Amino acid sequence: MLDLDAKIDFEGQRLSERYLHLILTFSGIVSFLVGFALQSLQTTLYILLAGGIIASLVSIPPWPMYRSHPVKYLPKIEIPTDTDVEVKEGQKETGVWPVVKRLLF
């Protein structure tokens, strides 16, 4: 079944956009030629509408072919904050937190 919560990776976005442009361009050319040959604006618009629907079905859902290159993130680096650092006796605390602590407590 299609997982609609899945995320498309960057290569999948590029591929999806390429398919969208190809399908819309092809359906536009075909609809113009068929409509011109039949002298029917209605036929032109129906073929163009069908191309738009097909392009939407191909490019909008997160198909598995769009998720084949997952993004590799860097490992998380732990940075000590002011609350993690212990203050030794005789050493003065610096930063905003000591001022706030004096004012509130």
C-alpha positions, -999 to +999 in steps of 0.1 A: +000+000+000+011+036-006+024+053+025+012+089+022+032+101+052+065+092+035+089+120+026+103+124-009+140+129-011+158+155-032+165+132-061+129+121-060+117+157-062+139+163-092+126+131-109+090+140-100+094+175-115+110+161-146+081+137-151+056+165-145+072+188-172+075+159-197+039+148-193+024+183-195+046+193-225+037+161-243-001+164-236+000+201-246+016+193-280-007+163-286-038+183-276-029+212-298-022+189-328-054+168-323-075+199-317-061+216-347-067+186-369-103+182-357-109+219-354-123+213-319-114+234-289-133+210-266-112+181-277-080+202-271-091+210-236-102+174-227-068+161-238-050+188-219-071+181-188-064+143-191-027+152-193-029+173-162-047+146-143-021+120-153+008+144-144-008+149-110-012+112-104+024+106-114+041+135-095+021+143-064+019+110-044+052+099-027+058+068-048+086+045-037+106+054-068+109+090-053+123+077-020+152+056-032+179+081-022+174+088+016+192+119+030+221+110+053+222+135+082+253+143+102+255+128+137+242+149+166+268+168+185+262+174+222+271+210+231+272+218+269+249+246+280+253+269+310+231+246+331+254+216+323+285+233+335+292+232+372+305+263+389+334+257+412+337+275+445+351+310+442+344+311+405+318+337+394+289+327+372+287+346+339+259+351+315+222+361+318+211+332+340+227+344+372+210+378+369+177+362+362+182+338+391+189+367+415+159+386+403+134+358+405+146+336+434 
